[in-house]
Amino acid sequence: MACSSSTSLPLHICHSNKLTMIINRSHAVLHSIAISFLIYYRAFFLFHQPTPIIFPWLLLFTSELLLSFIWFLGRAYIWRPVYRTVFPERLPNDDKLPAIDVFICTTGPDKEPTIGVMNTLLSAMALDYPPDKLHVYLSDDGGCAITLHAMRESWSFARWWLPFCRRFGIKTRCPEAYFSRTENHDSDSKNPDNFMVEREKIKEQYVLFKERVRRAGEESKFKDKDVYTASDHPSCIEIRKLVCIDSCGCNLLHLNVMLTQWGLPKWFIDHLKL
């Protein structure tokens, strides 16, 4: 009965700040009245008092209309301000949580740094969620070989990073953000000495991981533009099952899928332009 009653309770409650809502709406009404008078004045001047300086006046009127429209769009954000109270203790047990899919999209290293994309991938893989119900998909629209290579490197580093996050309760799951912080108040470890030793060990692995990705990006086989282009490359789907062992000896299984979008051949695109 306790379990059924807890699942029937809401996971969050939405509250509206009535005082702030009244102030925002009153200000919006007064501001709208002022804008209406301004528009009436500008329109009346244009149609009833033609002058030689019509172009500057029309330019000013257009600017005021544009700014008024932008202001009007921003009213939706503060029209009904709300805040939420969450109850994470009401979440169901891990075996009752649904499976989730995390999709990460990238267009290639020319527009998005490969290390940044891999940090996003590692952050998603390290989510505080049942590992057997977490599936991470990386879609590379450019079909770059360096992205596929970097993802394989991230799988190797994840065997160090994921158990470390779960063992010490790391809250910042992005490696770059975590190791760039000066303070170390981001874990639930009760043994700081052991934690610092493991942290330095993982940091060394992360530095090596970034160095391998950087060196791979400088190799000629990943820079050959004649092999394929973003609009002319074969489709590729690579599936990897990553198995990590946590401190309790339990398997942390993550299903990771590397998706490379199919690109239209250049000759076909040129034919469509004819």
ZADOTI-997875 format. One record per atom (N, C-alpha, C): residue in three letters; x, z, y. Coordinates in steps of 0.05 Angstrom, whole numbers, plus 32768, in hexadecimal, padded with zeros to 4 digits. Layout:
ALAXZY/...
END
This chain:
MET801080007FE8/MET800080008000/MET801180008019/ALA8027800F8018/ALA803880108030/ALA80447FF58036/CYS804B7FE78020/CYS80577FCC8024/CYS80437FB98030/SER802A7FB98026/SER80167FA7802F/SER800E7FAD804C/SER800D7FC78053/SER80067FCE806E/SER801C7FC68082/SER80357FC88079/SER804B7FC0808B/SER804C7FA2808F/THR80457F93807B/THR80457F76807E/THR802E7F6C808F/SER80187F7B8090/SER80017F7480A1/SER80057F7980BE/LEU80187F8B80C5/LEU801E7F9180E0/LEU802E7F7A80ED/PRO802A7F768107/PRO80397F608114/PRO80577F668116/LEU80677F518115/LEU80847F538118/LEU808C7F578135/HIS807B7F4F8147/HIS80827F528164/HIS80677F548173/ILE80697F60818A/ILE80527F63819C/ILE80597F5881B7/CYS80487F4781C2/CYS804D7F3A81DC/CYS803E7F4A81F1/HIS804C7F528206/HIS80407F61821C/HIS80437F508236/SER802F7F518247/SER80307F438260/SER80337F588277/ASN80457F518289/ASN804A7F6382A0/ASN80367F5B82B6/LYS80207F6B82B8/LYS800A7F6482CA/LYS80127F6582E7/LEU80227F7982EF/LEU802A7F7B830B/LEU803A7F638314/THR804E7F5C8303/THR805E7F44830A/THR804E7F2B8309/MET803A7F2982F7/MET80297F1282F5/MET80187F0F830F/ILE800D7F258319/ILE7FFD7F248331/ILE800E7F1C8349/ILE80267F27834B/ILE80387F208362/ILE80407F028360/ASN80477EF88349/ASN804F7EDC8346/ASN80387EC9834C/ARG80207ED08343/ARG80097EBE8347/ARG80017EBE8365/SER80027ED68371/SER7FFB7ED7838E/SER800F7EC7839E/HIS80287EC98398/HIS803D7EBA83A6/HIS80397E9C83A1/ALA80327E948389/ALA802D7E788383/ALA80167E6D8392/VAL80007E7D8395/VAL7FE97E7383A4/VAL7FF07E7083C2/LEU7FFD7E8483CE/LEU80057E8283EA/LEU80187E6A83EE/HIS802B7E6783DC/HIS803E7E5183DF/HIS80307E3683DC/SER801D7E3483CA/SER800E7E1B83C7/SER7FFE7E1583E0/ILE7FF27E2983EC/ILE7FE37E248405/ILE7FF67E19841B/ALA800E7E25841D/ALA80217E1C8431/ALA802A7DFF842B/ILE802E7DF98412/ILE80367DDD840B/ILE80207DCA8411/SER80077DD2840C/SER7FF07DC08412/SER7FEE7DBA8430/PHE7FF27DCE8441/PHE7FF27DCA845E/PHE80097DB78466/LEU80207DBB8459/LEU80377DAA8460/LEU80327D8D8458/ILE80277D898440/ILE80217D6D8438/ILE800B7D61844A/TYR7FF87D708452/TYR7FE37D668464/TYR7FEF7D5E847E/TYR80017D6E8488/TYR800E7D6984A2/TYR801F7D4F84A0/ARG802E7D4C848B/ARG803F7D358488/ARG802E7D1B8485/ALA80197D1D8475/ALA80087D058471/ALA7FF97CFE848A/PHE7FF07D128499/PHE7FE17D0C84B2/PHE7FF47CFF84C6/PHE800D7D0884C8/PHE80207CFC84DA/PHE80267CDF84D3/LEU80297CD984B9/LEU80307CBE84B0/LEU80197CAA84B6/PHE80007CB284B3/PHE7FEA7C9F84B5/PHE7FDD7C9E84D0/HIS7FE27CB284E1/HIS7FD57CB384FB/HIS7FE87CB28512/GLN80017CB6850E/GLN80147CB68524/GLN802C7CA5851C/PRO80297C8B851A/PRO80407C7A8512/PRO80567C7B8528/THR806E7C7E851F/THR80857C7F8532/THR809B7C6D8527/PRO80AF7C668538/PRO80C57C56852E/PRO80D77C648519/ILE80D57C7E8518/ILE80E77C8D8505/ILE80D87C9384EB/ILE80C97C7F84E1/ILE80B87C8484CA/ILE80C97C8884B1/PHE80E07C7B84AE/PHE80EF7C7D8496/PHE80FB7C9A8492/PRO81087CA684A6/PRO81117CC284A1/PRO80FA7CD5849B/TRP80E37CD184A9/TRP80CC7CE284A3/TRP80C27CDE8487/LEU80C17CC5847E/LEU80B87CC08462/LEU80CB7CCB844E/LEU80E57CC98454/LEU80F97CD58442/LEU80F77CF38440/LEU80F17D008457/LEU80EE7D1D8457/LEU80D57D258447/PHE80BF7D15844B/PHE80A67D1A843C/PHE80AA7D18841E/THR80B97D038416/THR80BE7CFF83F9/THR80CE7D1683EE/SER80E27D2083FD/SER80F27D3683F3/SER80E17D4F83F0/GLU80CF7D548403/GLU80BE7D6C8401/GLU80AB7D6A83EA/LEU80A17D5283E4/LEU808F7D4F83CD/LEU809F7D5483B3/LEU80B77D4A83B2/LEU80C77D4E839A/LEU80CE7D6C8395/LEU80D67D7983AB/LEU80DC7D9683A8/LEU80C37DA683A1/SER80AC7D9E83AC/SER80937DAC83A6/SER808C7DA88388/PHE80917D90837E/PHE808B7D8B8362/PHE809D7D9B8350/ILE80B77D9D8357/ILE80C97DAE8347/ILE80C17DCB8348/TRP80B97DD48360/TRP80AF7DF08362/TRP80977DF48351/PHE80857DE18350/PHE806C7DE38340/PHE80737DE58322/LEU80867DD68319/LEU808E7DD882FD/LEU80997DF382F5/GLY80A67E008308/GLY80B27E1A8302/GLY809E7E318302/ARG80867E2C830B/ARG80717E41830B/ARG80697E4982EF/ALA806A7E3682DC/ALA80617E3C82C1/ALA80727E5282B4/TYR808B7E5482BC/TYR809D7E6782B0/TYR80967E8482B9/ILE808D7E8782D1/ILE80877EA282DC/ILE80697EA782DF/TRP80587E9582D6/TRP803B7E9882DA/TRP80317EB082CA/ARG803B7EB482B2/ARG80337ECA82A1/ARG804C7ED68293/PRO805C7EE682A2/PRO80747EF18296/PRO806D7F05827F/VAL807B7F038269/VAL80767F148252/VAL80917F1F8248/TYR808F7F348239/TYR80A57F3F822B/TYR809C7F48820F/ARG80AD7F4881FC/ARG80A67F4C81E0/ARG80B37F6581D5/THR80A57F7381C4/THR80AF7F8981B5/THR80B07F818198/VAL80C87F81818C/VAL80CB7F788171/VAL80CE7F90815E/PHE80C67F8C8145/PHE80C87FA18131/PHE80D67F968118/PRO80F07F958119/PRO80FF7F8A8102/PRO80FB7F9A80E8/GLU80F47FB480EB/GLU80EF7FC480D3/GLU80D77FBB80C3/ARG80C57FAB80D0/ARG80AD7FA180C2/ARG80B27F8780B3/LEU80CA7F7D80B4/LEU80D07F6480A5/LEU80CD7F698088/PRO80C37F568079/PRO80C17F59805C/PRO80DC7F5A804E/ASN80DC7F618035/ASN80F57F628026/ASN81017F468023/ASP811B7F46801C/ASP81297F2C801B/ASP811C7F198007/ASP81117F247FF1/ASP81067F127FDD/ASP80EB7F067FE6/LYS80E07F107FFC/LYS80C67F058006/LYS80CA7EF4801E/LEU80E27EF28028/LEU80E87EE1803F/LEU80E87EC48037/PRO80DE7EB28048/PRO80DD7E968041/PRO80F97E898044/ALA80FD7E738037/ALA81167E64803A/ALA81167E568055/ILE812C7E548062/ILE812E7E47807C/ILE81447E31807B/ASP81407E1D808B/ASP81537E07808E/ASP815D7E0780AA/VAL81777E0680AD/VAL81847E0580C8/VAL81907DE980CB/PHE81877DDA80DF/PHE81917DBF80E4/PHE81A47DC080FD/ILE81BB7DB580F9/ILE81CF7DB2810F/ILE81D57D958112/CYS81D17D8B812A/CYS81D57D6E8130/CYS81EE7D6B8142/THR81FE7D57813D/THR82157D50814D/THR82187D32814E/THR82267D288162/THR822A7D0C8166/THR82477D038162/GLY82597D15815D/GLY82747D0D8159/GLY82877D1D816C/PRO82A17D1D8165/PRO82B57D2D8174/PRO82BA7D238190/ASP82B37D0A8196/ASP82B77CFF81B1/ASP82A57D0D81C6/LYS828E7D1581BD/LYS827A7D2181CF/LYS82787D3F81CB/GLU827D7D4981B3/GLU827A7D6581AC/GLU82937D6E819D/PRO82A27D8281A7/PRO82BA7D8B8199/PRO82B47D93817C/THR82C57D8A816A/THR82C07D90814E/THR82C07DAE8148/ILE82D37DBD8155/ILE82D57DD98150/ILE82BB7DE78159/GLY82AF7DDE816F/GLY82967DEA8178/GLY827F7DE68165/VAL827E7DCD8159/VAL826A7DC88146/VAL826E7DD9812D/MET82867DDC8124/MET828C7DEC810C/MET82867E098111/ASN828A7E138129/ASN82827E2F8130/ASN82647E32812E/THR82567E1E8137/THR82387E208134/THR82307E208117/LEU823E7E108107/LEU82387E0F80EA/LEU823E7E2A80DD/LEU82557E3680E4/LEU825C7E5080D8/LEU82497E6680E1/SER82407E6480FA/SER822D7E788104/SER82137E7680F5/ALA820A7E5E80EF/ALA81F17E5B80E0/ALA81F47E6480C3/MET820B7E5F80B7/MET82107E68809C/MET82127E868099/ALA821A7E9380AF/ALA821E7EB080AF/ALA82057EBF80B9/LEU81EF7EB280BB/LEU81D77EC080C5/LEU81D07ED780B2/ASP81C47EEC80BE/ASP81BC7F0480AF/ASP81A27EFD80A1/TYR81A47EEE808B/TYR818C7EE5807D/TYR81957EE2805F/PRO81827EE5804D/PRO81897EE28030/PRO81987EC8802B/PRO81B07EC88021/PRO81C07EB0801E/PRO81B37E9B800D/ASP81A57EA37FF8/ASP81997E8F7FE6/ASP81817E817FF3/LYS81787E8A800A/LYS81627E7E8018/LYS816A7E718032/LEU81847E6E8036/LEU818E7E63804F/LEU819B7E488049/HIS81917E328055/HIS819C7E188050/HIS81A47E0C806B/VAL81BD7E03806D/VAL81C87DF98086/VAL81CE7DDB8083/TYR81C37DCC8096/TYR81C77DAF8096/TYR81D67DA680B0/LEU81EA7D9680AC/LEU81F97D8B80C3/LEU81F57D6D80C3/SER81E97D6380D8/SER81E37D4680DB/SER81F67D3A80F0/ASP82077D2880E7/ASP821A7D1B80F9/ASP82117CFE80FE/ASP82067CF98115/ASP81FC7CDE811B/ASP82127CCA811E/GLY822A7CD38125/GLY82417CC08128/GLY824E7CB9810E/GLY824A7CC980F9/GLY82567CC380DF/GLY82757CC580E0/CYS827F7CD880EF/CYS829C7CDB80F2/CYS82A97CE980DA/ALA82BF7CDE80D1/ALA82CD7CEA80BA/ALA82D87D0580C1/ILE82E07D0A80DA/ILE82EB7D2380E2/ILE82D77D3980E0/THR82BD7D3380E5/THR82A87D4780E3/THR82A57D5080C6/LEU82A57D3C80B4/LEU82A37D438097/LEU82BB7D53808E/HIS82D27D4B8097/HIS82EA7D5A808F/HIS82E97D77809B/ALA82E17D7A80B4/ALA82DF7D9480C0/ALA82CB7DA680B2/MET82B57D9980A9/MET82A17DA9809B/MET82AD7DB48080/ARG82BC7DA48072/ARG82C97DAD805A/ARG82DC7DC48060/GLU82EA7DC38077/GLU82FB7DD9807E/GLU82EB7DF28085/SER82D47DEE8092/SER82C37E058098/SER82B87E12807F/TRP82B37E03806A/TRP82AB7E0F8051/TRP82C17E228046/SER82DA7E198049/SER82F07E2A803F/SER82F27E438050/PHE82F07E40806A/PHE82F27E58807B/PHE82DA7E6B8077/ALA82C37E5F8071/ALA82AA7E70806D/ALA82AD7E838056/ARG82BE7E7D8043/ARG82C37E90802C/ARG82D07EA98036/TRP82DD7EA8804D/TRP82E97EC08059/TRP82D57ECC806D/TRP82C97EBB807D/TRP82B97EC58094/TRP829F7ED2808C/LEU82907EC68079/LEU82767ED18071/LEU82787EED8065/PRO82897EF18051/PRO828B7F0D8046/PRO82957F21805B/PHE82A67F18806E/PHE82AF7F2A8083/PHE82987F338095/CYS82877F20809C/CYS82707F2680AD/CYS825D7F3A80A0/ARG82587F358086/ARG82447F468078/ARG82507F618071/ARG826A7F62806B/ARG82767F7B8063/ARG82787F8F807B/PHE827E7F858093/PHE82827F9780AA/PHE826B7F9580BD/GLY82567F8780B7/GLY823E7F8580C8/GLY82447F7980E3/ILE82537F6380E3/ILE825B7F5580FC/ILE82417F4A8109/LYS823E7F4F8123/LYS82267F468131/LYS822B7F2A813D/THR82427F258147/THR82497F0B8152/THR82537EF9813B/ARG82427EE78132/ARG82497ED8811A/ARG82577EBE8120/CYS825C7EB8813A/CYS826B7EA08141/CYS82897EA78142/PRO829A7E9B8132/PRO82B67EA38131/PRO82C47EA1814C/GLU82C07E8B815A/GLU82CD7E878174/GLU82C57E9D8188/ALA82AB7EA38189/ALA82A27EB7819C/ALA82AB7ED38193/TYR82AC7ED78179/TYR82B47EF2816F/TYR82D27EF78175/PHE82E37EE5816E/PHE83007EE98172/PHE83097EE7818F/SER82F97EDC81A0/SER83007EDA81BC/SER82F97EF381CC/ARG82EB7F0681BF/ARG82E47F1F81CC/ARG82FC7F3281CC/THR82FE7F4281E1/THR83147F5581E3/THR830E7F6F81D4/GLU82F47F7781D6/GLU82ED7F9081C9/GLU82E47F8B81AC/ASN82E57FA0819C/ASN82DF7F9D817F/ASN82C67FAE8177/HIS82B37FB2818A/HIS829C7FC28184/HIS82857FB0817A/ASP828B7FA18165/ASP82777F8E815C/ASP82727F91813E/SER82797FA78133/SER82757FAB8116/SER826A7FC78111/ASP82607FCA80F8/ASP82557FE480EF/ASP82687FF280DD/SER82827FEB80DD/SER82957FF680CB/SER829B801380D2/LYS829D802480BD/LYS82A4804080C0/LYS82C1804580BA/ASN82CF803080B4/ASN82EC803280AE/ASN82FB801F80C1/PRO8301802780DA/PRO830C801480ED/PRO8327800980E5/ASP8337801980D7/ASP8352800F80CF/ASP834F7FF780BB/ASN833E7FFA80A7/ASN833A7FE58094/ASN832D7FCD80A2/PHE831B7FD280B5/PHE830E7FBD80C3/PHE83227FAC80D3/MET83347FB980E1/MET83477FAB80F2/MET835A7F9A80E0/VAL83617FA480C9/VAL83737F9580B7/VAL83647F7C80AE/GLU834B7F7F80A6/GLU833C7F67809D/GLU83377F5480B4/ARG83327F5F80CB/ARG832D7F4E80E3/ARG83457F3C80E9/GLU835D7F4880E9/GLU83747F3880EE/GLU83797F2380D8/LYS83727F2A80C0/LYS83757F1780AA/LYS83627EFF80AE/ILE83497F0580B5/ILE83357EEF80BA/ILE833D7EDF80D2/LYS83487EEC80E7/LYS83507EDE80FF/LYS83667ECA80F9/GLU83797ED280E8/GLU838E7EBF80DF/GLU83827EA780D1/GLN836F7EAC80C0/GLN83627E9680B1/GLN83537E8380C5/TYR83477E8F80DA/TYR83397E7F80ED/TYR834C7E6E80FD/VAL83637E798105/VAL83777E698113/VAL83817E528102/LEU83867E5780E9/LEU838E7E4280D7/LEU83787E2D80D3/PHE835F7E3680D2/PHE83497E2380D0/PHE83487E1180E8/LYS834A7E1C8100/LYS83497E0B8118/LYS83617DF88119/GLU83787E028111/GLU83907DF18111/GLU838D7DD980FD/ARG83827DDE80E6/ARG837E7DC880D3/ARG836A7DB480DE/VAL83557DBD80EB/VAL83427DAA80F7/VAL834F7D9A810D/ARG835F7DA8811E/ARG836C7D9A8134/ARG83807D85812A/ARG83907D8C8116/ARG83A37D79810B/ARG83957D6180FE/ALA837F7D6780F1/ALA83707D5180E4/ALA83657D3D80F9/GLY835D7D488110/GLY83537D378125/GLY83687D258131/GLU83817D2D812E/GLU83977D1D8139/GLU83A27D088125/GLU839A7D0A810C/GLU83A37CF780F8/GLU83977CDB80FD/SER83A67CC780F6/SER839E7CAB80FB/SER83857CA380EB/LYS83837CAE80D3/LYS836D7CA680C1/LYS83527CAF80CC/PHE83527CC380DE/PHE83397CCC80EB/PHE83357CBF8106/LYS83487CAF810F/LYS83467CA38129/LYS83427C858127/ASP83417C7A810F/ASP833F7C5D810C/ASP83237C548113/LYS83207C47812A/LYS83067C3E8133/LYS82FC7C268124/ASP830F7C188116/ASP83077C008108/ASP82FA7C0580ED/VAL82FD7C1E80E3/VAL82F17C2480C9/VAL82D37C2580CB/TYR82C97C3380DF/TYR82AC7C3580E4/TYR82A87C3D8101/THR82907C38810A/THR82887C418125/THR826F7C528123/ALA82677C5D8139/ALA824F7C6E8138/ALA82367C5E8131/SER82367C448137/SER821E7C348131/SER82227C238118/ASP82387C26810A/ASP823D7C1580F2/ASP824D7C2680DE/HIS823F7C3680CE/HIS824C7C4680BA/HIS82397C4A80A3/PRO82437C4D808B/PRO82327C528074/PRO82267C6E8075/SER820F7C718068/SER82037C8C8067/SER82127C9D8053/CYS82127CB78058/CYS82217CCA8048/CYS82127CE48047/ILE820F7CEF802F/ILE82027D09802B/ILE82147D198019/GLU821E7D2F8022/GLU82307D408012/GLU82237D5C8010/ILE82207D657FF8/ILE82137D7F7FF3/ILE82287D927FE8/ARG822A7DA97FF3/ARG823D7DBE7FEA/ARG822E7DD87FE6/LYS82347DE67FD0/LYS822A7E017FCC/LYS82427E147FD0/LEU82407E247FE4/LEU82557E377FEB/LEU824E7E527FDF/VAL82607E5C7FCE/VAL825C7E767FC1/VAL82717E897FCB/CYS82697E9F7FD7/CYS827B7EB47FE1/CYS82747ECE7FD3/ILE82877EDF7FD1/ILE82847EF97FC4/ILE82867F0F7FDA/ASP82717F1F7FDC/ASP82727F357FF0/ASP82807F4D7FE5/SER82807F637FF5/SER828E7F7B7FED/SER82827F897FD5/CYS82687F837FCF/CYS825B7F8F7FB8/CYS825D7F7E7F9F/GLY826B7F687FA1/GLY826E7F567F8A/GLY82577F437F86/CYS82457F417F9A/CYS822D7F307F98/CYS82347F147FA3/ASN82287F007F97/ASN822D7EE57FA0/ASN821D7EDF7FBA/LEU822A7ED27FCD/LEU821C7EC97FE5/LEU821B7EAB7FE3/LEU82057EA07FDB/LEU82027E837FD6/LEU81F57E767FEE/HIS82027E617FF8/HIS81F87E52800F/HIS81F77E348006/LEU81E17E27800B/LEU81DF7E0B8006/LEU81E47DFC8020/ASN81F97DEC8021/ASN82007DDE8039/ASN81FF7DC08034/VAL81F27DB18045/VAL81EF7D958041/VAL81FB7D86805A/MET820D7D748055/MET82197D64806A/MET820A7D49806A/LEU81FD7D448080/LEU81ED7D2B8083/LEU81FB7D198097/THR82007D008090/THR820A7CED80A3/THR81F57CD780A6/GLN81EA7CD380BE/GLN81D57CC080C2/GLN81DE7CA480BC/TRP81CC7C9380B3/TRP81D37C7780AE/TRP81D37C6880C8/GLY81E87C5880CD/GLY81EB7C4980E5/GLY81E67C2C80E1/LEU81DA7C1F80F4/LEU81D47C0280F2/LEU81EE7BF380F5/PRO81F27BDE80E5/PRO820A7BCE80E9/PRO820B7BC08104/LYS82237BBC810E/LYS82267BB18129/LYS821A7B94812A/TRP821E7B858114/TRP82147B6A8115/TRP81F57B698116/PHE81E87B7E810A/PHE81CB7B7F810B/PHE81C17B878127/ILE81D07B998134/ILE81C97BA18150/ILE81CC7B898162/ASP81E27B7A815F/ASP81E77B628170/ASP81D17B4D816B/HIS81C87B4B8152/HIS81B37B38814C/HIS81987B3F815A/LEU81937B5A815C/LEU817A7B638169/LEU817B7B5D8187/LYS81937B5C8192/LYS81957B5881AF/LYS81917B3B81B6/LEU81927B2981A3/LEU818F7B0C81A9/LEU81727B0581AF/
END
